[in-house]
Amino acid sequence: MELSQLIKSKIKAWEGCRLSAYRCPSGVLTIGFGHTGPDVTPGKLISQTEADALFETDITRFAGEIYKTLENVNLNNNQFDALVSIAYNIGMTAFKNSAIYRLVKANPDNPEIFSEFLKWRYAGGKELPGLKRRRIEEAKHYFGDV
């Protein structure tokens, strides 16, 4: 299954791009389009080309991990896109421990999945309006309302 260009564009817009390292609302050092990891250090600067390359590497890895962990689930492309998007934002460990993951594995067409997306609208213990909008859009994408 291949990630759509539409969801890649949406993820980039939701994440925004910052060319200098910053702490996200959860306190994690981040750069570019939501890139995290040991290579992100305080004061680090990157170019737009580097930010784009990091995003492609990261999103490809997340798509591969979602595909692998749900390879026995019959997902359509919208469902795959939305799951990659939320996993990219919350991380694979949180995703694999989520009710979304359990519900998708049991029945990817379960309507309860929509409301489970909306539960992931907090960062640093606070509800963030941008995350709420993102989760609504991800859930709509998942259910084909793109």
N, CA, C and O atoms as CSV, one atom per row, in Angstrom:
chain,resi,resn,atom,element,x,y,z
A,1,MET,N,N,0.852,-1.169,0.000
A,1,MET,CA,C,0.000,0.000,0.000
A,1,MET,C,C,0.897,1.231,0.000
A,1,MET,O,O,1.927,1.270,0.672
A,2,GLU,N,N,0.489,2.216,-0.755
A,2,GLU,CA,C,1.308,3.416,-0.897
A,2,GLU,C,C,0.600,4.631,-0.312
A,2,GLU,O,O,-0.606,4.808,-0.485
A,3,LEU,N,N,1.356,5.447,0.369
A,3,LEU,CA,C,0.842,6.664,0.966
A,3,LEU,C,C,0.494,7.664,-0.134
A,3,LEU,O,O,1.269,7.849,-1.072
A,4,SER,N,N,-0.661,8.305,-0.022
A,4,SER,CA,C,-1.075,9.262,-1.049
A,4,SER,C,C,-0.331,10.591,-0.910
A,4,SER,O,O,0.105,10.962,0.179
A,5,GLN,N,N,-0.197,11.290,-2.018
A,5,GLN,CA,C,0.392,12.625,-1.986
A,5,GLN,C,C,-0.504,13.582,-1.203
A,5,GLN,O,O,-0.013,14.516,-0.569
A,6,LEU,N,N,-1.825,13.349,-1.247
A,6,LEU,CA,C,-2.762,14.197,-0.514
A,6,LEU,C,C,-2.468,14.165,0.983
A,6,LEU,O,O,-2.389,15.215,1.620
A,7,ILE,N,N,-2.308,12.977,1.548
A,7,ILE,CA,C,-2.059,12.910,2.993
A,7,ILE,C,C,-0.673,13.451,3.328
A,7,ILE,O,O,-0.490,14.056,4.384
A,8,LYS,N,N,0.300,13.246,2.454
A,8,LYS,CA,C,1.626,13.832,2.701
A,8,LYS,C,C,1.524,15.352,2.781
A,8,LYS,O,O,2.130,15.975,3.652
A,9,SER,N,N,0.765,15.936,1.880
A,9,SER,CA,C,0.579,17.392,1.891
A,9,SER,C,C,-0.139,17.841,3.156
A,9,SER,O,O,0.222,18.852,3.758
A,10,LYS,N,N,-1.163,17.082,3.555
A,10,LYS,CA,C,-1.901,17.426,4.768
A,10,LYS,C,C,-0.995,17.337,5.994
A,10,LYS,O,O,-1.021,18.224,6.847
A,11,ILE,N,N,-0.197,16.279,6.087
A,11,ILE,CA,C,0.697,16.111,7.235
A,11,ILE,C,C,1.689,17.269,7.299
A,11,ILE,O,O,1.938,17.821,8.372
A,12,LYS,N,N,2.250,17.633,6.157
A,12,LYS,CA,C,3.187,18.760,6.137
A,12,LYS,C,C,2.514,20.038,6.628
A,12,LYS,O,O,3.106,20.801,7.392
A,13,ALA,N,N,1.289,20.270,6.195
A,13,ALA,CA,C,0.564,21.471,6.627
A,13,ALA,C,C,0.266,21.418,8.125
A,13,ALA,O,O,0.428,22.414,8.829
A,14,TRP,N,N,-0.171,20.253,8.610
A,14,TRP,CA,C,-0.480,20.116,10.034
A,14,TRP,C,C,0.759,20.274,10.897
A,14,TRP,O,O,0.712,20.926,11.939
A,15,GLU,N,N,1.861,19.683,10.472
A,15,GLU,CA,C,3.094,19.743,11.260
A,15,GLU,C,C,3.732,21.123,11.188
A,15,GLU,O,O,4.316,21.595,12.164
A,16,GLY,N,N,3.620,21.764,10.037
A,16,GLY,CA,C,4.349,23.003,9.822
A,16,GLY,C,C,5.826,22.689,9.673
A,16,GLY,O,O,6.255,21.570,9.955
A,17,CYS,N,N,6.593,23.645,9.240
A,17,CYS,CA,C,8.026,23.414,9.049
A,17,CYS,C,C,8.818,24.498,9.765
A,17,CYS,O,O,8.623,25.695,9.555
A,18,ARG,N,N,9.710,24.030,10.613
A,18,ARG,CA,C,10.620,24.948,11.304
A,18,ARG,C,C,12.040,24.461,11.064
A,18,ARG,O,O,12.374,23.300,11.300
A,19,LEU,N,N,12.854,25.376,10.592
A,19,LEU,CA,C,14.216,25.017,10.195
A,19,LEU,C,C,15.220,25.107,11.345
A,19,LEU,O,O,16.405,24.826,11.164
A,20,SER,N,N,14.748,25.495,12.509
A,20,SER,CA,C,15.606,25.472,13.701
A,20,SER,C,C,14.930,24.598,14.755
A,20,SER,O,O,13.704,24.567,14.864
A,21,ALA,N,N,15.739,23.901,15.513
A,21,ALA,CA,C,15.220,22.974,16.517
A,21,ALA,C,C,14.386,23.726,17.547
A,21,ALA,O,O,14.723,24.839,17.950
A,22,TYR,N,N,13.293,23.095,17.963
A,22,TYR,CA,C,12.391,23.676,18.956
A,22,TYR,C,C,11.780,22.540,19.769
A,22,TYR,O,O,11.866,21.372,19.391
A,23,ARG,N,N,11.175,22.894,20.864
A,23,ARG,CA,C,10.457,21.903,21.674
A,23,ARG,C,C,8.982,21.983,21.311
A,23,ARG,O,O,8.370,23.049,21.386
A,24,CYS,N,N,8.414,20.844,20.916
A,24,CYS,CA,C,6.994,20.776,20.592
A,24,CYS,C,C,6.185,20.911,21.881
A,24,CYS,O,O,6.771,20.923,22.963
A,25,PRO,N,N,4.845,21.012,21.798
A,25,PRO,CA,C,4.044,21.157,23.013
A,25,PRO,C,C,4.227,20.020,24.029
A,25,PRO,O,O,3.939,20.196,25.213
A,26,SER,N,N,4.700,18.869,23.575
A,26,SER,CA,C,4.969,17.760,24.502
A,26,SER,C,C,6.386,17.813,25.063
A,26,SER,O,O,6.770,16.965,25.869
A,27,GLY,N,N,7.163,18.809,24.637
A,27,GLY,CA,C,8.510,18.990,25.172
A,27,GLY,C,C,9.600,18.256,24.424
A,27,GLY,O,O,10.743,18.226,24.880
A,28,VAL,N,N,9.273,17.662,23.280
A,28,VAL,CA,C,10.252,16.885,22.513
A,28,VAL,C,C,10.976,17.796,21.530
A,28,VAL,O,O,10.341,18.581,20.825
A,29,LEU,N,N,12.306,17.694,21.480
A,29,LEU,CA,C,13.077,18.461,20.496
A,29,LEU,C,C,12.684,18.002,19.093
A,29,LEU,O,O,12.675,16.808,18.796
A,30,THR,N,N,12.363,18.964,18.245
A,30,THR,CA,C,11.793,18.701,16.936
A,30,THR,C,C,12.401,19.674,15.933
A,30,THR,O,O,12.846,20.763,16.294
A,31,ILE,N,N,12.411,19.257,14.651
A,31,ILE,CA,C,12.890,20.141,13.584
A,31,ILE,C,C,12.183,19.740,12.289
A,31,ILE,O,O,11.665,18.630,12.169
A,32,GLY,N,N,12.168,20.646,11.337
A,32,GLY,CA,C,11.543,20.347,10.043
A,32,GLY,C,C,10.048,20.133,10.200
A,32,GLY,O,O,9.374,20.881,10.908
A,33,PHE,N,N,9.533,19.104,9.533
A,33,PHE,CA,C,8.115,18.753,9.578
A,33,PHE,C,C,7.861,17.696,10.649
A,33,PHE,O,O,7.368,16.610,10.345
A,34,GLY,N,N,8.193,18.008,11.894
A,34,GLY,CA,C,7.931,17.073,12.988
A,34,GLY,C,C,8.983,15.999,13.173
A,34,GLY,O,O,8.709,14.971,13.793
A,35,HIS,N,N,10.178,16.213,12.650
A,35,HIS,CA,C,11.251,15.219,12.802
A,35,HIS,C,C,11.805,15.278,14.228
A,35,HIS,O,O,12.102,16.352,14.752
A,36,THR,N,N,11.935,14.099,14.841
A,36,THR,CA,C,12.522,13.984,16.174
A,36,THR,C,C,13.605,12.914,16.137
A,36,THR,O,O,13.716,12.166,15.166
A,37,GLY,N,N,14.381,12.849,17.170
A,37,GLY,CA,C,15.396,11.799,17.261
A,37,GLY,C,C,16.687,12.342,17.816
A,37,GLY,O,O,16.804,13.533,18.103
A,38,PRO,N,N,17.666,11.453,17.967
A,38,PRO,CA,C,18.932,11.854,18.585
A,38,PRO,C,C,19.724,12.861,17.756
A,38,PRO,O,O,20.627,13.517,18.276
A,39,ASP,N,N,19.394,12.990,16.467
A,39,ASP,CA,C,20.093,13.951,15.620
A,39,ASP,C,C,19.566,15.377,15.785
A,39,ASP,O,O,20.136,16.316,15.230
A,40,VAL,N,N,18.484,15.541,16.542
A,40,VAL,CA,C,17.926,16.878,16.782
A,40,VAL,C,C,18.485,17.380,18.109
A,40,VAL,O,O,18.186,16.836,19.172
A,41,THR,N,N,19.290,18.417,18.027
A,41,THR,CA,C,19.942,18.968,19.211
A,41,THR,C,C,19.571,20.447,19.351
A,41,THR,O,O,19.235,21.093,18.359
A,42,PRO,N,N,19.627,20.978,20.551
A,42,PRO,CA,C,19.310,22.398,20.738
A,42,PRO,C,C,20.166,23.272,19.820
A,42,PRO,O,O,21.376,23.075,19.715
A,43,GLY,N,N,19.534,24.226,19.166
A,43,GLY,CA,C,20.253,25.144,18.283
A,43,GLY,C,C,20.494,24.631,16.876
A,43,GLY,O,O,21.011,25.369,16.038
A,44,LYS,N,N,20.135,23.392,16.594
A,44,LYS,CA,C,20.382,22.827,15.263
A,44,LYS,C,C,19.584,23.596,14.213
A,44,LYS,O,O,18.433,23.970,14.437
A,45,LEU,N,N,20.222,23.825,13.061
A,45,LEU,CA,C,19.589,24.483,11.922
A,45,LEU,C,C,19.690,23.565,10.711
A,45,LEU,O,O,20.697,22.882,10.520
A,46,ILE,N,N,18.641,23.554,9.897
A,46,ILE,CA,C,18.663,22.784,8.646
A,46,ILE,C,C,18.098,23.655,7.524
A,46,ILE,O,O,17.477,24.688,7.776
A,47,SER,N,N,18.322,23.225,6.289
A,47,SER,CA,C,17.767,23.927,5.129
A,47,SER,C,C,16.398,23.348,4.788
A,47,SER,O,O,16.022,22.295,5.302
A,48,GLN,N,N,15.660,24.026,3.931
A,48,GLN,CA,C,14.364,23.508,3.484
A,48,GLN,C,C,14.543,22.168,2.757
A,48,GLN,O,O,13.718,21.265,2.903
A,49,THR,N,N,15.598,22.046,1.992
A,49,THR,CA,C,15.879,20.782,1.290
A,49,THR,C,C,16.089,19.657,2.296
A,49,THR,O,O,15.591,18.549,2.100
A,50,GLU,N,N,16.819,19.933,3.361
A,50,GLU,CA,C,17.037,18.925,4.412
A,50,GLU,C,C,15.728,18.577,5.116
A,50,GLU,O,O,15.477,17.411,5.422
A,51,ALA,N,N,14.897,19.582,5.372
A,51,ALA,CA,C,13.600,19.341,6.017
A,51,ALA,C,C,12.735,18.432,5.140
A,51,ALA,O,O,12.103,17.502,5.641
A,52,ASP,N,N,12.709,18.700,3.849
A,52,ASP,CA,C,11.930,17.872,2.923
A,52,ASP,C,C,12.457,16.440,2.879
A,52,ASP,O,O,11.677,15.488,2.854
A,53,ALA,N,N,13.777,16.292,2.868
A,53,ALA,CA,C,14.389,14.963,2.836
A,53,ALA,C,C,14.112,14.199,4.131
A,53,ALA,O,O,13.812,13.006,4.089
A,54,LEU,N,N,14.208,14.868,5.276
A,54,LEU,CA,C,13.897,14.224,6.548
A,54,LEU,C,C,12.452,13.760,6.575
A,54,LEU,O,O,12.160,12.657,7.037
A,55,PHE,N,N,11.543,14.599,6.079
A,55,PHE,CA,C,10.133,14.225,6.052
A,55,PHE,C,C,9.929,12.973,5.207
A,55,PHE,O,O,9.242,12.046,5.637
A,56,GLU,N,N,10.507,12.930,4.026
A,56,GLU,CA,C,10.335,11.763,3.145
A,56,GLU,C,C,10.883,10.498,3.797
A,56,GLU,O,O,10.263,9.438,3.713
A,57,THR,N,N,12.028,10.603,4.439
A,57,THR,CA,C,12.609,9.446,5.129
A,57,THR,C,C,11.711,8.998,6.272
A,57,THR,O,O,11.417,7.811,6.415
A,58,ASP,N,N,11.278,9.956,7.086
A,58,ASP,CA,C,10.444,9.634,8.242
A,58,ASP,C,C,9.094,9.061,7.823
A,58,ASP,O,O,8.665,8.039,8.359
A,59,ILE,N,N,8.425,9.698,6.880
A,59,ILE,CA,C,7.081,9.265,6.501
A,59,ILE,C,C,7.124,7.900,5.821
A,59,ILE,O,O,6.202,7.099,5.975
A,60,THR,N,N,8.180,7.637,5.077
A,60,THR,CA,C,8.351,6.324,4.448
A,60,THR,C,C,8.534,5.245,5.514
A,60,THR,O,O,7.996,4.145,5.392
A,61,ARG,N,N,9.296,5.567,6.554
A,61,ARG,CA,C,9.498,4.616,7.657
A,61,ARG,C,C,8.180,4.342,8.377
A,61,ARG,O,O,7.857,3.188,8.660
A,62,PHE,N,N,7.427,5.383,8.671
A,62,PHE,CA,C,6.139,5.191,9.356
A,62,PHE,C,C,5.167,4.398,8.488
A,62,PHE,O,O,4.458,3.524,8.989
A,63,ALA,N,N,5.129,4.693,7.206
A,63,ALA,CA,C,4.246,3.943,6.309
A,63,ALA,C,C,4.629,2.462,6.309
A,63,ALA,O,O,3.757,1.593,6.333
A,64,GLY,N,N,5.924,2.178,6.284
A,64,GLY,CA,C,6.390,0.794,6.329
A,64,GLY,C,C,6.020,0.107,7.636
A,64,GLY,O,O,5.643,-1.065,7.637
A,65,GLU,N,N,6.124,0.823,8.740
A,65,GLU,CA,C,5.786,0.237,10.042
A,65,GLU,C,C,4.286,-0.023,10.158
A,65,GLU,O,O,3.878,-1.060,10.681
A,66,ILE,N,N,3.465,0.905,9.677
A,66,ILE,CA,C,2.010,0.694,9.704
A,66,ILE,C,C,1.652,-0.488,8.815
A,66,ILE,O,O,0.856,-1.345,9.199
A,67,TYR,N,N,2.238,-0.531,7.633
A,67,TYR,CA,C,1.964,-1.648,6.717
A,67,TYR,C,C,2.321,-2.980,7.381
A,67,TYR,O,O,1.543,-3.933,7.346
A,68,LYS,N,N,3.501,-3.028,7.982
A,68,LYS,CA,C,3.981,-4.271,8.594
A,68,LYS,C,C,3.101,-4.694,9.772
A,68,LYS,O,O,2.735,-5.863,9.888
A,69,THR,N,N,2.765,-3.747,10.639
A,69,THR,CA,C,2.011,-4.098,11.839
A,69,THR,C,C,0.546,-4.413,11.539
A,69,THR,O,O,-0.123,-5.076,12.332
A,70,LEU,N,N,0.043,-3.936,10.388
A,70,LEU,CA,C,-1.358,-4.197,10.023
A,70,LEU,C,C,-1.473,-4.953,8.696
A,70,LEU,O,O,-2.492,-4.858,8.013
A,71,GLU,N,N,-0.432,-5.697,8.334
A,71,GLU,CA,C,-0.429,-6.360,7.029
A,71,GLU,C,C,-1.541,-7.385,6.855
A,71,GLU,O,O,-1.917,-7.692,5.723
A,72,ASN,N,N,-2.073,-7.919,7.944
A,72,ASN,CA,C,-3.159,-8.905,7.832
A,72,ASN,C,C,-4.543,-8.278,7.938
A,72,ASN,O,O,-5.550,-8.985,7.998
A,73,VAL,N,N,-4.588,-6.930,7.960
A,73,VAL,CA,C,-5.859,-6.203,8.033
A,73,VAL,C,C,-6.149,-5.634,6.642
A,73,VAL,O,O,-5.264,-5.069,5.999
A,74,ASN,N,N,-7.367,-5.783,6.193
A,74,ASN,CA,C,-7.752,-5.307,4.864
A,74,ASN,C,C,-8.109,-3.823,4.928
A,74,ASN,O,O,-9.267,-3.461,5.141
A,75,LEU,N,N,-7.098,-2.967,4.740
A,75,LEU,CA,C,-7.284,-1.522,4.787
A,75,LEU,C,C,-7.442,-0.963,3.375
A,75,LEU,O,O,-6.837,-1.463,2.427
A,76,ASN,N,N,-8.261,0.078,3.248
A,76,ASN,CA,C,-8.253,0.807,1.986
A,76,ASN,C,C,-7.220,1.925,2.089
A,76,ASN,O,O,-6.646,2.131,3.158
A,77,ASN,N,N,-6.978,2.635,1.020
A,77,ASN,CA,C,-5.899,3.618,1.017
A,77,ASN,C,C,-6.168,4.785,1.967
A,77,ASN,O,O,-5.239,5.286,2.600
A,78,ASN,N,N,-7.427,5.225,2.075
A,78,ASN,CA,C,-7.734,6.311,3.010
A,78,ASN,C,C,-7.445,5.898,4.447
A,78,ASN,O,O,-6.906,6.683,5.226
A,79,GLN,N,N,-7.799,4.682,4.794
A,79,GLN,CA,C,-7.546,4.184,6.142
A,79,GLN,C,C,-6.047,4.131,6.414
A,79,GLN,O,O,-5.582,4.568,7.467
A,80,PHE,N,N,-5.304,3.597,5.467
A,80,PHE,CA,C,-3.851,3.516,5.599
A,80,PHE,C,C,-3.258,4.911,5.791
A,80,PHE,O,O,-2.453,5.128,6.697
A,81,ASP,N,N,-3.656,5.852,4.937
A,81,ASP,CA,C,-3.166,7.234,5.030
A,81,ASP,C,C,-3.371,7.809,6.424
A,81,ASP,O,O,-2.441,8.334,7.037
A,82,ALA,N,N,-4.605,7.702,6.919
A,82,ALA,CA,C,-4.951,8.317,8.209
A,82,ALA,C,C,-4.186,7.669,9.355
A,82,ALA,O,O,-3.782,8.352,10.296
A,83,LEU,N,N,-3.984,6.366,9.284
A,83,LEU,CA,C,-3.243,5.674,10.342
A,83,LEU,C,C,-1.773,6.068,10.329
A,83,LEU,O,O,-1.162,6.217,11.387
A,84,VAL,N,N,-1.203,6.236,9.144
A,84,VAL,CA,C,0.184,6.700,9.060
A,84,VAL,C,C,0.275,8.110,9.645
A,84,VAL,O,O,1.218,8.423,10.372
A,85,SER,N,N,-0.700,8.954,9.331
A,85,SER,CA,C,-0.677,10.330,9.819
A,85,SER,C,C,-0.695,10.395,11.337
A,85,SER,O,O,0.120,11.093,11.940
A,86,ILE,N,N,-1.614,9.676,11.954
A,86,ILE,CA,C,-1.678,9.756,13.423
A,86,ILE,C,C,-0.452,9.113,14.061
A,86,ILE,O,O,0.055,9.615,15.064
A,87,ALA,N,N,0.029,8.011,13.494
A,87,ALA,CA,C,1.233,7.375,14.035
A,87,ALA,C,C,2.441,8.302,13.902
A,87,ALA,O,O,3.275,8.371,14.805
A,88,TYR,N,N,2.535,9.002,12.795
A,88,TYR,CA,C,3.632,9.958,12.585
A,88,TYR,C,C,3.618,11.009,13.684
A,88,TYR,O,O,4.674,11.434,14.153
A,89,ASN,N,N,2.438,11.425,14.092
A,89,ASN,CA,C,2.300,12.486,15.075
A,89,ASN,C,C,2.468,12.004,16.515
A,89,ASN,O,O,3.083,12.699,17.324
A,90,ILE,N,N,1.938,10.838,16.847
A,90,ILE,CA,C,1.984,10.379,18.242
A,90,ILE,C,C,3.086,9.363,18.504
A,90,ILE,O,O,3.413,9.090,19.659
A,91,GLY,N,N,3.663,8.799,17.446
A,91,GLY,CA,C,4.718,7.794,17.583
A,91,GLY,C,C,4.149,6.381,17.510
A,91,GLY,O,O,2.991,6.150,17.859
A,92,MET,N,N,4.958,5.452,17.061
A,92,MET,CA,C,4.500,4.068,16.868
A,92,MET,C,C,4.156,3.386,18.181
A,92,MET,O,O,3.196,2.617,18.236
A,93,THR,N,N,4.913,3.648,19.242
A,93,THR,CA,C,4.618,2.990,20.517
A,93,THR,C,C,3.239,3.399,21.013
A,93,THR,O,O,2.436,2.544,21.387
A,94,ALA,N,N,2.959,4.685,21.020
A,94,ALA,CA,C,1.638,5.161,21.459
A,94,ALA,C,C,0.553,4.619,20.539
A,94,ALA,O,O,-0.516,4.225,21.005
A,95,PHE,N,N,0.822,4.598,19.231
A,95,PHE,CA,C,-0.168,4.081,18.293
A,95,PHE,C,C,-0.484,2.611,18.581
A,95,PHE,O,O,-1.652,2.226,18.632
A,96,LYS,N,N,0.546,1.799,18.767
A,96,LYS,CA,C,0.332,0.368,19.014
A,96,LYS,C,C,-0.352,0.098,20.353
A,96,LYS,O,O,-0.923,-0.975,20.550
A,97,ASN,N,N,-0.297,1.057,21.268
A,97,ASN,CA,C,-0.969,0.914,22.558
A,97,ASN,C,C,-2.353,1.564,22.574
A,97,ASN,O,O,-3.017,1.592,23.610
A,98,SER,N,N,-2.784,2.083,21.432
A,98,SER,CA,C,-4.038,2.832,21.376
A,98,SER,C,C,-5.248,1.949,21.076
A,98,SER,O,O,-5.127,0.852,20.532
A,99,ALA,N,N,-6.408,2.464,21.448
A,99,ALA,CA,C,-7.672,1.807,21.100
A,99,ALA,C,C,-7.883,1.825,19.592
A,99,ALA,O,O,-8.504,0.916,19.042
A,100,ILE,N,N,-7.373,2.852,18.920
A,100,ILE,CA,C,-7.492,2.894,17.457
A,100,ILE,C,C,-6.890,1.622,16.871
A,100,ILE,O,O,-7.515,0.939,16.060
A,101,TYR,N,N,-5.683,1.320,17.290
A,101,TYR,CA,C,-4.983,0.140,16.779
A,101,TYR,C,C,-5.786,-1.133,17.049
A,101,TYR,O,O,-5.971,-1.957,16.154
A,102,ARG,N,N,-6.255,-1.287,18.276
A,102,ARG,CA,C,-7.031,-2.494,18.620
A,102,ARG,C,C,-8.317,-2.591,17.800
A,102,ARG,O,O,-8.671,-3.667,17.317
A,103,LEU,N,N,-9.004,-1.481,17.645
A,103,LEU,CA,C,-10.253,-1.489,16.872
A,103,LEU,C,C,-10.000,-1.770,15.398
A,103,LEU,O,O,-10.742,-2.530,14.775
A,104,VAL,N,N,-8.971,-1.171,14.842
A,104,VAL,CA,C,-8.633,-1.391,13.426
A,104,VAL,C,C,-8.283,-2.855,13.190
A,104,VAL,O,O,-8.722,-3.451,12.207
A,105,LYS,N,N,-7.492,-3.433,14.091
A,105,LYS,CA,C,-7.129,-4.848,13.930
A,105,LYS,C,C,-8.357,-5.749,13.970
A,105,LYS,O,O,-8.419,-6.742,13.245
A,106,ALA,N,N,-9.336,-5.414,14.809
A,106,ALA,CA,C,-10.544,-6.239,14.941
A,106,ALA,C,C,-11.508,-6.025,13.775
A,106,ALA,O,O,-12.092,-6.980,13.263
A,107,ASN,N,N,-11.672,-4.762,13.357
A,107,ASN,CA,C,-12.606,-4.437,12.276
A,107,ASN,C,C,-12.322,-3.016,11.806
A,107,ASN,O,O,-12.753,-2.059,12.449
A,108,PRO,N,N,-11.602,-2.861,10.693
A,108,PRO,CA,C,-11.216,-1.522,10.239
A,108,PRO,C,C,-12.392,-0.625,9.855
A,108,PRO,O,O,-12.206,0.577,9.661
A,109,ASP,N,N,-13.590,-1.181,9.743
A,109,ASP,CA,C,-14.759,-0.382,9.398
A,109,ASP,C,C,-15.606,-0.002,10.614
A,109,ASP,O,O,-16.692,0.557,10.463
A,110,ASN,N,N,-15.120,-0.301,11.801
A,110,ASN,CA,C,-15.849,0.005,13.027
A,110,ASN,C,C,-16.014,1.529,13.159
A,110,ASN,O,O,-15.015,2.247,13.184
A,111,PRO,N,N,-17.244,2.028,13.244
A,111,PRO,CA,C,-17.457,3.483,13.346
A,111,PRO,C,C,-16.895,4.104,14.624
A,111,PRO,O,O,-16.708,5.319,14.679
A,112,GLU,N,N,-16.624,3.301,15.649
A,112,GLU,CA,C,-16.042,3.823,16.893
A,112,GLU,C,C,-14.640,4.393,16.664
A,112,GLU,O,O,-14.158,5.193,17.466
A,113,ILE,N,N,-13.999,3.993,15.596
A,113,ILE,CA,C,-12.644,4.460,15.294
A,113,ILE,C,C,-12.630,5.983,15.163
A,113,ILE,O,O,-11.666,6.635,15.565
A,114,PHE,N,N,-13.699,6.549,14.600
A,114,PHE,CA,C,-13.768,8.006,14.433
A,114,PHE,C,C,-13.556,8.708,15.772
A,114,PHE,O,O,-12.709,9.595,15.880
A,115,SER,N,N,-14.312,8.321,16.783
A,115,SER,CA,C,-14.205,8.994,18.085
A,115,SER,C,C,-12.868,8.712,18.764
A,115,SER,O,O,-12.402,9.522,19.565
A,116,GLU,N,N,-12.249,7.580,18.456
A,116,GLU,CA,C,-10.935,7.285,19.038
A,116,GLU,C,C,-9.863,8.231,18.512
A,116,GLU,O,O,-8.944,8.591,19.248
A,117,PHE,N,N,-9.966,8.640,17.249
A,117,PHE,CA,C,-9.024,9.639,16.726
A,117,PHE,C,C,-9.088,10.902,17.579
A,117,PHE,O,O,-8.060,11.496,17.906
A,118,LEU,N,N,-10.307,11.305,17.936
A,118,LEU,CA,C,-10.505,12.577,18.639
A,118,LEU,C,C,-9.921,12.584,20.046
A,118,LEU,O,O,-9.689,13.653,20.611
A,119,LYS,N,N,-9.685,11.431,20.608
A,119,LYS,CA,C,-9.099,11.363,21.952
A,119,LYS,C,C,-7.640,11.815,21.974
A,119,LYS,O,O,-7.103,12.111,23.041
A,120,TRP,N,N,-6.998,11.869,20.816
A,120,TRP,CA,C,-5.581,12.222,20.712
A,120,TRP,C,C,-5.418,13.706,20.359
A,120,TRP,O,O,-4.714,14.053,19.411
A,121,ARG,N,N,-6.071,14.565,21.127
A,121,ARG,CA,C,-6.029,16.004,20.857
A,121,ARG,C,C,-5.301,16.787,21.954
A,121,ARG,O,O,-5.420,18.009,22.036
A,122,TYR,N,N,-4.562,16.084,22.780
A,122,TYR,CA,C,-3.853,16.702,23.903
A,122,TYR,C,C,-2.346,16.586,23.726
A,122,TYR,O,O,-1.840,15.602,23.186
A,123,ALA,N,N,-1.647,17.600,24.187
A,123,ALA,CA,C,-0.178,17.557,24.244
A,123,ALA,C,C,0.232,18.314,25.490
A,123,ALA,O,O,-0.272,19.403,25.765
A,124,GLY,N,N,1.135,17.740,26.226
A,124,GLY,CA,C,1.566,18.365,27.469
A,124,GLY,C,C,0.415,18.545,28.448
A,124,GLY,O,O,0.426,19.470,29.261
A,125,GLY,N,N,-0.589,17.655,28.373
A,125,GLY,CA,C,-1.724,17.704,29.285
A,125,GLY,C,C,-2.789,18.734,28.928
A,125,GLY,O,O,-3.753,18.912,29.672
A,126,LYS,N,N,-2.620,19.411,27.798
A,126,LYS,CA,C,-3.575,20.447,27.400
A,126,LYS,C,C,-4.192,20.110,26.046
A,126,LYS,O,O,-3.522,19.601,25.148
A,127,GLU,N,N,-5.488,20.406,25.921
A,127,GLU,CA,C,-6.138,20.242,24.624
A,127,GLU,C,C,-5.643,21.350,23.700
A,127,GLU,O,O,-5.650,22.524,24.068
A,128,LEU,N,N,-5.219,20.972,22.512
A,128,LEU,CA,C,-4.732,21.936,21.539
A,128,LEU,C,C,-5.716,22.022,20.376
A,128,LEU,O,O,-6.018,21.004,19.754
A,129,PRO,N,N,-6.217,23.207,20.072
A,129,PRO,CA,C,-7.182,23.355,18.977
A,129,PRO,C,C,-6.665,22.808,17.641
A,129,PRO,O,O,-7.424,22.219,16.871
A,130,GLY,N,N,-5.372,23.006,17.374
A,130,GLY,CA,C,-4.797,22.497,16.129
A,130,GLY,C,C,-4.816,20.974,16.069
A,130,GLY,O,O,-5.077,20.391,15.016
A,131,LEU,N,N,-4.540,20.339,17.192
A,131,LEU,CA,C,-4.594,18.870,17.236
A,131,LEU,C,C,-6.027,18.379,17.091
A,131,LEU,O,O,-6.275,17.363,16.442
A,132,LYS,N,N,-6.960,19.088,17.686
A,132,LYS,CA,C,-8.366,18.702,17.551
A,132,LYS,C,C,-8.793,18.767,16.084
A,132,LYS,O,O,-9.436,17.846,15.582
A,133,ARG,N,N,-8.437,19.852,15.401
A,133,ARG,CA,C,-8.767,19.981,13.969
A,133,ARG,C,C,-8.099,18.869,13.160
A,133,ARG,O,O,-8.713,18.277,12.272
A,134,ARG,N,N,-6.838,18.597,13.480
A,134,ARG,CA,C,-6.110,17.544,12.760
A,134,ARG,C,C,-6.797,16.195,12.945
A,134,ARG,O,O,-6.991,15.461,11.976
A,135,ARG,N,N,-7.163,15.864,14.177
A,135,ARG,CA,C,-7.790,14.566,14.436
A,135,ARG,C,C,-9.135,14.430,13.723
A,135,ARG,O,O,-9.466,13.356,13.222
A,136,ILE,N,N,-9.906,15.511,13.675
A,136,ILE,CA,C,-11.168,15.469,12.931
A,136,ILE,C,C,-10.886,15.201,11.457
A,136,ILE,O,O,-11.553,14.375,10.835
A,137,GLU,N,N,-9.907,15.891,10.902
A,137,GLU,CA,C,-9.564,15.710,9.488
A,137,GLU,C,C,-9.016,14.306,9.219
A,137,GLU,O,O,-9.341,13.697,8.199
A,138,GLU,N,N,-8.188,13.795,10.127
A,138,GLU,CA,C,-7.674,12.429,9.966
A,138,GLU,C,C,-8.817,11.416,9.992
A,138,GLU,O,O,-8.864,10.500,9.170
A,139,ALA,N,N,-9.738,11.587,10.941
A,139,ALA,CA,C,-10.878,10.654,11.050
A,139,ALA,C,C,-11.745,10.738,9.803
A,139,ALA,O,O,-12.185,9.710,9.289
A,140,LYS,N,N,-11.994,11.937,9.313
A,140,LYS,CA,C,-12.770,12.084,8.076
A,140,LYS,C,C,-12.051,11.407,6.908
A,140,LYS,O,O,-12.671,10.724,6.094
A,141,HIS,N,N,-10.746,11.607,6.843
A,141,HIS,CA,C,-9.950,10.970,5.780
A,141,HIS,C,C,-10.065,9.454,5.885
A,141,HIS,O,O,-10.251,8.763,4.884
A,142,TYR,N,N,-9.954,8.952,7.106
A,142,TYR,CA,C,-10.034,7.507,7.342
A,142,TYR,C,C,-11.333,6.949,6.780
A,142,TYR,O,O,-11.347,5.883,6.164
A,143,PHE,N,N,-12.421,7.675,6.997
A,143,PHE,CA,C,-13.738,7.186,6.566
A,143,PHE,C,C,-14.137,7.691,5.179
A,143,PHE,O,O,-15.305,7.606,4.799
A,144,GLY,N,N,-13.169,8.217,4.423
A,144,GLY,CA,C,-13.391,8.536,3.018
A,144,GLY,C,C,-13.970,9.912,2.735
A,144,GLY,O,O,-14.331,10.207,1.596
A,145,ASP,N,N,-14.062,10.749,3.744
A,145,ASP,CA,C,-14.581,12.105,3.558
A,145,ASP,C,C,-13.392,13.052,3.395
A,145,ASP,O,O,-13.082,13.836,4.292
A,146,VAL,N,N,-12.731,12.967,2.235
A,146,VAL,CA,C,-11.499,13.756,2.021
A,146,VAL,C,C,-11.727,15.013,1.218
A,146,VAL,O,O,-10.785,15.764,0.966
